[in-house]
Amino acid sequence: MNTPYPTPISPAQTRVGWIGIGVMGSAMATRLLSAGYALTVYARTPSKSLPLQTLGARLAGSPADVARTSDVIFTMLGHPSDVRQIVMESPASVLSGLNPNSVVVDHTSSHPALAKQIFAAAREKDCWAVDAPVSGGDIGARDGKLAILAGGDDGVVECDTLFSIPKSSAGALFDLMGRATYLGGAGSGQSCKIANQITVGANLLGLSEGLVFAERAGLDVGRFMEAVRGGAAGSMVMELFGERMIGRDFKPGGFAEYMVKDLGMGVDVVEEGEEVVALPGAALCKQLFSGMVANGDGKLGTQGLVTVIERMNGK
């Protein structure tokens, strides 16, 4: 297809909008500002935008205002209901303010069916939508090393001048935040993120139980982790979260309550009328993360799952 971006994306000519400036969104938006892009942001709590404003971001009064002044609009929100409201349904929604050939990129971990709806609604306005949830946590967002899981039109997602840095240019968008992989049509990015969370949840559970067992067995848990991290038990989850678990650092990159949401979209798809997949491990992980939320720890990072295993063992 002929993409809507035949010329390279660059800080000099591309206007970027950002909605959703929590832990992840703020770090990702900062990388775009640092690369020289003009950034317009919207925040339901405007004071949260002050750090970005000090770096040069402009605060808009509504999602529609962001869309009207941007060529590419990124969203990084909490729940599918937030995405539906801000992108589609509010009187001042993103879609209501889009200019022709604009691109809406949703980084939220959301539902594949909603991603398809947004894609269809964007095309009706001669615009494009990309569902591009990410993996890598707050460290990956800060360092520009996120895995970006992209679904939508291949000609847009894989456009050399839009989201990837061509050899003759620099500063395009996805490459500033991490490494993007095109997964397929609209909703494919979200389906990949659900599968990712199922895998991450299982790794977090295994690491949590391994640490609790090692401590109960009298091992130095730091030495335990050093001993096994280079073998089959090693994982990116261990590299990202192992030291944090040992050090009782539960500062969130992603909230535990969001893991309940993400795993729920995998184990509860029957409620959406889609094909049922038997996922006993994911169901158990969802239950354990729900235990974190019930304990009042839903705003802790996902590495806080170890506290649930500790509680079960009387600690």
C-alpha positions as CSV (number, residue, x, y, z in Angstrom):
1,M,0.0,0.0,0.0
2,N,1.0,3.6,-0.2
3,T,1.7,4.7,3.3
4,P,0.6,8.1,4.5
5,Y,4.2,8.9,5.3
6,P,6.3,9.0,2.2
7,T,8.8,11.4,3.7
8,P,10.9,10.7,6.8
9,I,9.6,11.4,10.2
10,S,11.7,14.0,11.9
11,P,11.6,16.4,14.9
12,A,11.5,19.3,12.4
13,Q,8.3,18.4,10.8
14,T,6.4,15.8,12.9
15,R,4.1,16.8,15.7
16,V,3.6,14.2,18.4
17,G,0.9,13.9,21.0
18,W,0.9,11.9,24.2
19,I,-1.9,10.9,26.5
20,G,-1.2,8.9,29.6
21,I,1.8,10.0,31.7
22,G,2.1,7.5,34.5
23,V,5.3,5.6,35.2
24,M,5.7,4.1,31.8
25,G,4.1,6.8,29.7
26,S,6.1,9.6,31.2
27,A,9.4,7.7,30.6
28,M,8.5,7.0,27.0
29,A,7.3,10.5,26.3
30,T,10.6,11.9,27.8
31,R,12.6,9.9,25.3
32,L,10.7,11.6,22.4
33,L,11.2,15.0,24.0
34,S,14.9,14.3,24.4
35,A,15.1,13.4,20.7
36,G,13.8,16.9,19.9
37,Y,10.2,16.2,19.0
38,A,7.5,18.8,19.7
39,L,5.2,17.1,22.2
40,T,1.7,17.9,23.2
41,V,0.3,16.1,26.2
42,Y,-3.0,15.7,27.9
43,A,-3.4,14.6,31.6
44,R,-6.6,14.1,33.5
45,T,-4.6,15.4,36.5
46,P,-2.7,18.4,34.8
47,S,-0.2,18.7,37.6
48,K,1.3,15.3,36.7
49,S,2.4,16.9,33.4
50,L,4.7,19.4,35.1
51,P,7.9,17.4,34.7
52,L,7.3,17.0,31.0
53,Q,6.4,20.7,30.6
54,T,9.7,21.6,32.1
55,L,11.3,19.6,29.3
56,G,9.3,21.5,26.7
57,A,6.0,19.7,26.4
58,R,2.8,21.7,25.8
59,L,-0.3,20.8,27.9
60,A,-3.6,20.5,26.0
61,G,-7.0,20.9,27.4
62,S,-8.5,17.7,26.0
63,P,-7.7,14.5,24.0
64,A,-9.3,16.2,20.9
65,D,-6.9,19.2,21.3
66,V,-4.0,16.8,21.3
67,A,-5.3,15.1,18.1
68,R,-5.9,18.4,16.4
69,T,-2.3,19.5,16.9
70,S,-0.5,16.2,16.2
71,D,0.4,13.9,13.4
72,V,1.0,10.9,15.6
73,I,-0.9,10.5,18.9
74,F,0.3,8.0,21.5
75,T,-1.9,6.7,24.3
76,M,-0.6,4.8,27.4
77,L,-3.5,4.3,29.7
78,G,-4.6,2.0,32.5
79,H,-7.6,-0.1,31.4
80,P,-9.5,-0.8,28.2
81,S,-12.4,1.3,29.6
82,D,-10.0,4.3,29.7
83,V,-8.9,3.7,26.1
84,R,-12.6,3.5,24.9
85,Q,-13.5,6.7,26.7
86,I,-10.5,8.8,25.8
87,V,-10.0,7.5,22.2
88,M,-13.6,6.9,21.1
89,E,-16.5,7.9,23.3
90,S,-16.0,11.2,25.1
91,P,-17.3,14.4,23.5
92,A,-13.6,15.5,23.2
93,S,-12.2,12.2,22.2
94,V,-9.0,11.6,20.2
95,L,-11.0,10.4,17.2
96,S,-13.1,13.5,17.2
97,G,-10.1,15.7,16.7
98,L,-8.0,13.7,14.2
99,N,-6.7,15.2,11.1
100,P,-6.6,13.1,7.9
101,N,-3.7,10.7,7.7
102,S,-3.0,10.9,11.4
103,V,-1.9,7.8,13.3
104,V,-3.2,6.8,16.7
105,V,-0.8,4.4,18.6
106,D,-2.2,2.7,21.7
107,H,0.5,1.4,24.0
108,T,-2.1,0.4,26.6
109,S,-2.4,-3.3,27.4
110,S,-6.0,-3.5,26.2
111,H,-8.4,-5.9,24.5
112,P,-7.9,-7.1,21.0
113,A,-11.6,-6.5,20.1
114,L,-11.3,-2.9,21.2
115,A,-8.2,-2.4,19.1
116,K,-10.1,-3.7,16.0
117,Q,-12.9,-1.2,16.8
118,I,-10.5,1.7,17.0
119,F,-8.8,0.7,13.8
120,A,-12.1,0.6,11.9
121,A,-13.2,4.0,13.4
122,A,-9.9,5.6,12.4
123,R,-10.1,4.3,8.9
124,E,-13.5,5.9,8.6
125,K,-11.8,9.2,9.2
126,D,-9.0,8.5,6.7
127,C,-6.6,7.9,9.6
128,W,-4.7,4.9,11.0
129,A,-4.6,3.1,14.3
130,V,-1.9,0.8,15.7
131,D,-2.2,-1.3,18.8
132,A,1.3,-1.5,20.2
133,P,1.4,-2.6,23.9
134,V,4.9,-2.9,25.3
135,S,6.9,-5.2,27.6
136,G,10.0,-4.3,29.5
137,G,8.8,-2.4,32.5
138,D,9.9,1.0,33.8
139,I,13.6,0.2,33.2
140,G,12.9,-0.7,29.6
141,A,10.9,2.5,29.2
142,R,13.6,4.7,30.7
143,D,16.4,3.1,28.6
144,G,14.5,2.8,25.3
145,K,14.7,-1.0,25.4
146,L,11.0,-1.9,25.3
147,A,9.6,-4.8,23.3
148,I,6.9,-3.1,21.2
149,L,4.2,-5.5,20.0
150,A,2.5,-3.9,17.0
151,G,-0.7,-4.7,15.2
152,G,-2.5,-2.9,12.4
153,D,-1.8,-2.2,8.8
154,D,1.5,-3.5,7.8
155,G,2.2,-0.6,5.5
156,V,1.9,1.8,8.4
157,V,3.5,-0.3,11.1
158,E,6.5,-1.2,8.9
159,C,6.8,2.1,7.2
160,D,10.6,2.8,7.2
161,T,10.0,6.5,7.6
162,L,7.4,6.4,10.4
163,F,8.4,4.0,13.1
164,S,11.8,2.7,12.2
165,I,15.0,4.6,11.6
166,P,16.0,4.3,7.9
167,K,19.8,4.2,7.2
168,S,19.7,7.8,5.8
169,S,17.7,9.3,8.7
170,A,17.5,9.3,12.5
171,G,15.0,10.0,15.2
172,A,12.0,8.0,14.1
173,L,9.5,7.0,16.8
174,F,9.4,3.4,17.8
175,D,13.1,3.0,17.6
176,L,13.5,5.8,20.3
177,M,11.5,3.6,22.7
178,G,12.6,0.1,21.9
179,R,12.3,-2.6,19.3
180,A,9.1,-3.1,17.4
181,T,7.8,-6.3,16.0
182,Y,4.9,-6.4,13.6
183,L,2.5,-9.2,14.6
184,G,-0.4,-8.8,12.1
185,G,-3.7,-7.0,11.6
186,A,-5.5,-4.9,14.2
187,G,-5.7,-6.5,17.6
188,S,-2.6,-8.7,17.0
189,G,-0.4,-6.6,19.2
190,Q,-2.9,-6.9,22.0
191,S,-3.2,-10.6,21.6
192,C,0.6,-10.9,21.7
193,K,0.7,-8.8,24.9
194,I,-1.8,-11.1,26.6
195,A,0.4,-14.1,25.7
196,N,3.4,-12.1,26.9
197,Q,1.7,-11.5,30.3
198,I,0.8,-15.2,30.6
199,T,4.5,-16.0,30.2
200,V,5.7,-13.2,32.5
201,G,3.2,-14.2,35.2
202,A,4.4,-17.8,35.2
203,N,8.0,-16.6,35.4
204,L,7.2,-14.3,38.3
205,L,5.5,-17.1,40.1
206,G,8.4,-19.5,39.6
207,L,10.9,-16.9,40.7
208,S,8.8,-16.0,43.8
209,E,8.5,-19.6,44.9
210,G,12.2,-20.3,44.2
211,L,13.2,-17.4,46.4
212,V,10.9,-18.4,49.2
213,F,12.0,-22.0,49.1
214,A,15.7,-21.0,48.9
215,E,15.3,-18.8,52.0
216,R,13.4,-21.4,53.9
217,A,16.2,-24.0,53.1
218,G,18.7,-21.7,54.6
219,L,20.4,-20.5,51.5
220,D,21.7,-17.0,50.9
221,V,19.1,-15.9,48.3
222,G,21.5,-13.6,46.5
223,R,23.9,-16.5,46.0
224,F,21.1,-18.7,45.0
225,M,20.1,-16.3,42.2
226,E,23.7,-15.9,41.0
227,A,24.1,-19.7,40.9
228,V,21.1,-20.3,38.7
229,R,20.7,-17.2,36.6
230,G,23.1,-18.5,33.9
231,G,21.3,-21.8,33.6
232,A,17.9,-22.9,32.5
233,A,16.2,-21.0,35.4
234,G,17.6,-17.7,34.2
235,S,15.2,-15.3,32.5
236,M,14.6,-11.7,31.7
237,V,12.1,-11.6,34.6
238,M,14.9,-12.7,36.9
239,E,17.2,-10.0,35.5
240,L,14.6,-7.3,35.8
241,F,13.0,-8.2,39.2
242,G,15.2,-10.7,41.1
243,E,17.3,-8.1,42.9
244,R,14.2,-6.0,43.5
245,M,12.4,-8.9,45.2
246,I,15.4,-9.7,47.4
247,G,15.8,-6.0,48.3
248,R,12.1,-5.6,49.0
249,D,11.8,-3.0,46.3
250,F,8.3,-3.1,45.1
251,K,8.2,0.2,43.3
252,P,5.9,-0.3,40.3
253,G,7.0,-0.4,36.7
254,G,3.6,-2.0,36.0
255,F,0.9,-2.3,38.7
256,A,0.0,-5.7,40.1
257,E,-3.7,-4.8,39.5
258,Y,-2.9,-4.4,35.8
259,M,-1.6,-7.9,35.7
260,V,-5.0,-9.1,37.0
261,K,-6.6,-7.2,34.1
262,D,-4.1,-8.6,31.5
263,L,-4.4,-12.2,32.6
264,G,-8.1,-11.8,32.8
265,M,-8.3,-10.9,29.1
266,G,-6.6,-14.3,28.5
267,V,-8.5,-16.6,30.8
268,D,-11.9,-14.8,30.5
269,V,-12.2,-14.4,26.7
270,V,-15.2,-16.8,26.8
271,E,-17.1,-13.7,28.0
272,E,-16.3,-12.0,24.8
273,G,-17.7,-14.9,22.7
274,E,-14.2,-15.9,21.4
275,E,-12.6,-19.3,21.4
276,V,-11.9,-20.7,24.8
277,V,-8.3,-21.7,25.6
278,A,-7.5,-23.8,28.7
279,L,-4.9,-21.8,30.6
280,P,-4.7,-23.3,34.1
281,G,-1.3,-21.6,34.9
282,A,-2.6,-18.2,33.9
283,A,-5.8,-18.7,35.9
284,L,-3.7,-19.5,39.0
285,C,-1.5,-16.5,38.4
286,K,-4.5,-14.3,38.1
287,Q,-5.8,-15.6,41.4
288,L,-2.5,-14.9,43.1
289,F,-2.3,-11.4,41.7
290,S,-5.9,-10.9,42.8
291,G,-4.7,-11.9,46.3
292,M,-2.1,-9.0,46.1
293,V,-5.0,-6.6,45.3
294,A,-7.1,-8.1,48.1
295,N,-4.2,-7.5,50.5
296,G,-4.1,-3.8,49.5
297,D,-1.0,-4.2,47.3
298,G,-2.6,-3.6,43.9
299,K,-0.4,-0.5,43.3
300,L,2.8,-2.4,44.0
301,G,4.9,-3.6,41.1
302,T,4.3,-7.1,39.7
303,Q,7.5,-8.3,41.5
304,G,5.5,-8.0,44.7
305,L,3.9,-11.4,43.9
306,V,6.6,-12.8,46.2
307,T,4.7,-11.3,49.1
308,V,1.7,-13.5,48.4
309,I,3.9,-16.6,48.4
310,E,5.5,-15.4,51.7
311,R,2.1,-14.9,53.3
312,M,1.0,-18.4,52.3
313,N,4.1,-19.6,54.1
314,G,3.5,-17.7,57.3
315,K,5.9,-14.8,56.7
